[in-house]
């Protein structure tokens, strides 16, 4: 993936926090690319009762090679821009994994 350096990823205790722009109700589940300082992720799930958030966590886990249990929504539950916490990895490691997509 290109422009990974512009994504907001920061180290925090126990892992890293990744800025994500979510597009619910899309035609397919996928990591779209970089949008501003966020990783853009599209999901077919609707933005109802946390369905899109759960779907995006699964998409991210698969793309990053992480276990679903290692991802959690940290901020932005009801907004399109969110922050996901990824346990056990550094910001540098997340950037490396995203660059390989």
N, C-alpha and C positions, 0 to 999 in steps of 0.2 A: 504494500500500500504506500502511496505517496503522501507527502506532507505530514507524516506522523509527528514530526517535531513541533507542529503547531497545536497539537491536542493538549489540553490541560490534564496533566497527570502529575500527581504529587505523592510523595512518600508520607505515610502516616504510621503510627505505631501498629505493627502487626501486618502491614501490607501497603497498598497504594489505592488512591482514589482516582477514578477515571470519569471525565465529563462526557456525557452521552446525550445526543439529541435523538429522541424517539419519534418515529412516524408510525402510529398505529393504523390499523385498517388497510395496510398495503396489500399488494397482490401476492407477495411472497416474503418469507423470513430471510433476512440477509443483513450483513454489514455492508452499508452502502459506500462509505468512505469518510472523508474529513469534511466537516462543515464548520468554518470558523475555528473555534478552539475546542470543538466537540467531535466525538466519533459519532457518525450518523448511522443509526440502526433502524431498519424497517421491520415491522411485524404484521402478520395477518390478524393478530389478536385485537379485539376492540378495547378502547380505553375505558373499560368498566370494571369496577371492583378489583382492581389490581391485576387484571388479566394481561394487559400489555406489559406491565412491569415484570411479571413472572416470565413471560415469553422472552423478553429482552435479556433477562438474566440467563436463560437457557441458551440463547443465541450467542451471547458473550462468552459463556463458559465453553461452548463448542469451538468458537473462533480462537479463544486464547489458550485452549488446551488446559483449562482449569476445571476442577470439580464444581458442580453447581452449588454445593454446600459452602464453597469458598467465596461466593459472590453474594452481596447483599446491597439493597438499595439504601443509600445513605442520606440522600436529599432529593427533593423534587417529586414526591409521590404523585401529585396531581398536575404536574406541569410537563411540558414536552422536554425541557432541559432537566437532566437528572445527574446525580452523581452515584456511581456504583463503587463499592469497596470490594477490592480483590485481596483476599487474605493470603499471606505467605509469599508475596512477590514484591519486588521493588518497582519503582516507576521506570527505571532503566530497562528492566526485564519486560515490562508491559510494552514499552516502545519497541523493543526488539521483536516481540511476538507479533505486534501489529504491523511492523514493517514487512514481515514475512507473508502477510495475507495478500 
